Amino acid sequence: MNQALITSLAVSLLLTIVLEIGFFVLAGRLFTSKRDKKDLLLVVLVNILTNPVVVLLYWLTALYTNWNTVIVLILLELFAVFTEGYYYKKYGSGFCRPYLFSIAVNIFSFGTGALIQMFI
């Protein structure tokens, strides 16, 4: 596997987990009835599940197809939002608005990542 791809996957996952944990801790009260350690662990696990898939599929479509990368990115992010929202709803103990939390946390982490990219 390409070293740049492996680095991209690792950095993206680590940054996403850090940002989404921070969002959960700081803004979680807006979307949860309580914040507990199991829900914090769930935030980490759903990102381990979705982030590498989204990043890898984005890389593969960008490298090997002529598809519009903006549309691909939107579809992949929608996949992540709905998948994460499903897991927050099904397995979370304190998420009273699991899909809204998923949308907000993904906008936050994606937006922060995009800002960081601008300065690199």
C-alpha beads as a LAMMPS data file, in Angstrom:
LAMMPS data file: protein, C-alpha beads

120 atoms
119 bonds

1 atom types
1 bond types

-500.0 500.0 xlo xhi
-500.0 500.0 ylo yhi
-500.0 500.0 zlo zhi

Masses

1 110.0

Atoms # bond

1 1 1 0.000 0.000 0.000
2 1 1 1.141 3.509 -0.751
3 1 1 2.887 5.209 2.205
4 1 1 1.034 8.474 1.564
5 1 1 -2.280 6.625 1.777
6 1 1 -1.342 4.910 5.039
7 1 1 -0.222 8.237 6.496
8 1 1 -3.407 9.924 5.327
9 1 1 -5.561 7.194 6.871
10 1 1 -3.704 7.352 10.197
11 1 1 -3.617 11.150 10.463
12 1 1 -7.250 11.483 9.428
13 1 1 -8.419 8.895 11.949
14 1 1 -6.358 10.324 14.799
15 1 1 -7.414 13.910 14.099
16 1 1 -11.062 12.908 13.719
17 1 1 -11.071 11.004 17.007
18 1 1 -9.412 13.879 18.879
19 1 1 -11.788 16.465 17.399
20 1 1 -14.911 14.402 17.947
21 1 1 -13.967 13.536 21.529
22 1 1 -13.427 17.246 22.140
23 1 1 -16.787 18.058 20.571
24 1 1 -18.513 15.382 22.672
25 1 1 -16.950 16.702 25.868
26 1 1 -17.557 20.393 25.137
27 1 1 -20.855 20.384 23.237
28 1 1 -22.263 16.975 24.044
29 1 1 -24.825 18.405 26.461
30 1 1 -26.711 19.875 23.502
31 1 1 -27.299 16.406 22.033
32 1 1 -27.198 14.041 24.990
33 1 1 -29.178 13.677 28.177
34 1 1 -25.967 12.664 29.926
35 1 1 -22.365 12.194 28.972
36 1 1 -20.896 8.925 30.086
37 1 1 -17.752 6.969 29.351
38 1 1 -19.591 4.345 27.309
39 1 1 -20.882 7.005 24.919
40 1 1 -17.401 8.508 24.713
41 1 1 -16.063 5.075 23.797
42 1 1 -18.863 4.741 21.233
43 1 1 -17.744 8.002 19.590
44 1 1 -14.256 6.530 19.212
45 1 1 -15.483 3.156 17.929
46 1 1 -17.868 4.531 15.299
47 1 1 -15.066 6.695 13.962
48 1 1 -12.748 3.706 13.786
49 1 1 -15.501 2.040 11.764
50 1 1 -16.393 4.892 9.397
51 1 1 -13.389 7.180 8.985
52 1 1 -10.971 4.745 7.294
53 1 1 -13.724 3.616 4.915
54 1 1 -14.565 7.188 3.917
55 1 1 -10.923 8.229 3.483
56 1 1 -9.971 5.087 1.549
57 1 1 -12.972 5.270 -0.783
58 1 1 -12.319 8.960 -1.398
59 1 1 -8.673 8.280 -2.262
60 1 1 -9.569 5.385 -4.561
61 1 1 -12.224 7.329 -6.461
62 1 1 -9.970 10.377 -6.748
63 1 1 -7.071 8.293 -8.051
64 1 1 -8.833 5.795 -10.287
65 1 1 -11.998 7.435 -11.615
66 1 1 -13.036 10.655 -13.275
67 1 1 -15.952 11.103 -10.909
68 1 1 -16.631 14.510 -9.434
69 1 1 -14.766 14.400 -6.111
70 1 1 -17.097 16.921 -4.461
71 1 1 -20.108 14.699 -5.124
72 1 1 -18.165 11.629 -3.984
73 1 1 -17.143 13.447 -0.806
74 1 1 -20.730 14.522 -0.062
75 1 1 -21.999 10.959 -0.558
76 1 1 -19.259 9.509 1.627
77 1 1 -19.889 12.053 4.383
78 1 1 -23.628 11.284 4.239
79 1 1 -22.762 7.601 4.625
80 1 1 -20.681 8.452 7.707
81 1 1 -23.385 10.669 9.229
82 1 1 -26.151 8.085 8.820
83 1 1 -23.986 5.157 9.923
84 1 1 -22.726 6.981 13.003
85 1 1 -26.202 8.287 13.836
86 1 1 -27.548 4.735 13.626
87 1 1 -24.920 3.442 16.050
88 1 1 -25.430 6.367 18.434
89 1 1 -29.171 5.665 18.433
90 1 1 -28.856 1.886 18.761
91 1 1 -25.978 1.629 21.234
92 1 1 -25.706 5.029 22.918
93 1 1 -27.118 5.443 26.376
94 1 1 -27.419 9.208 26.492
95 1 1 -27.936 10.397 22.910
96 1 1 -31.357 12.050 22.766
97 1 1 -30.646 13.435 19.274
98 1 1 -28.238 10.875 17.772
99 1 1 -28.549 11.924 14.128
100 1 1 -28.328 15.620 14.955
101 1 1 -25.233 14.890 17.036
102 1 1 -23.758 12.928 14.131
103 1 1 -24.404 15.794 11.700
104 1 1 -22.973 18.409 14.056
105 1 1 -19.869 16.457 15.045
106 1 1 -19.099 15.559 11.427
107 1 1 -19.515 19.156 10.268
108 1 1 -17.238 20.257 13.097
109 1 1 -14.500 17.680 12.409
110 1 1 -14.703 18.041 8.625
111 1 1 -14.638 21.851 8.844
112 1 1 -11.746 21.856 11.279
113 1 1 -9.848 19.396 9.081
114 1 1 -10.473 21.603 6.029
115 1 1 -9.133 24.650 7.921
116 1 1 -6.036 22.729 8.937
117 1 1 -5.494 21.638 5.322
118 1 1 -5.538 25.298 4.238
119 1 1 -2.563 26.042 6.491
120 1 1 -0.467 23.005 5.611

Bonds

1 1 1 2
2 1 2 3
3 1 3 4
4 1 4 5
5 1 5 6
6 1 6 7
7 1 7 8
8 1 8 9
9 1 9 10
10 1 10 11
11 1 11 12
12 1 12 13
13 1 13 14
14 1 14 15
15 1 15 16
16 1 16 17
17 1 17 18
18 1 18 19
19 1 19 20
20 1 20 21
21 1 21 22
22 1 22 23
23 1 23 24
24 1 24 25
25 1 25 26
26 1 26 27
27 1 27 28
28 1 28 29
29 1 29 30
30 1 30 31
31 1 31 32
32 1 32 33
33 1 33 34
34 1 34 35
35 1 35 36
36 1 36 37
37 1 37 38
38 1 38 39
39 1 39 40
40 1 40 41
41 1 41 42
42 1 42 43
43 1 43 44
44 1 44 45
45 1 45 46
46 1 46 47
47 1 47 48
48 1 48 49
49 1 49 50
50 1 50 51
51 1 51 52
52 1 52 53
53 1 53 54
54 1 54 55
55 1 55 56
56 1 56 57
57 1 57 58
58 1 58 59
59 1 59 60
60 1 60 61
61 1 61 62
62 1 62 63
63 1 63 64
64 1 64 65
65 1 65 66
66 1 66 67
67 1 67 68
68 1 68 69
69 1 69 70
70 1 70 71
71 1 71 72
72 1 72 73
73 1 73 74
74 1 74 75
75 1 75 76
76 1 76 77
77 1 77 78
78 1 78 79
79 1 79 80
80 1 80 81
81 1 81 82
82 1 82 83
83 1 83 84
84 1 84 85
85 1 85 86
86 1 86 87
87 1 87 88
88 1 88 89
89 1 89 90
90 1 90 91
91 1 91 92
92 1 92 93
93 1 93 94
94 1 94 95
95 1 95 96
96 1 96 97
97 1 97 98
98 1 98 99
99 1 99 100
100 1 100 101
101 1 101 102
102 1 102 103
103 1 103 104
104 1 104 105
105 1 105 106
106 1 106 107
107 1 107 108
108 1 108 109
109 1 109 110
110 1 110 111
111 1 111 112
112 1 112 113
113 1 113 114
114 1 114 115
115 1 115 116
116 1 116 117
117 1 117 118
118 1 118 119
119 1 119 120
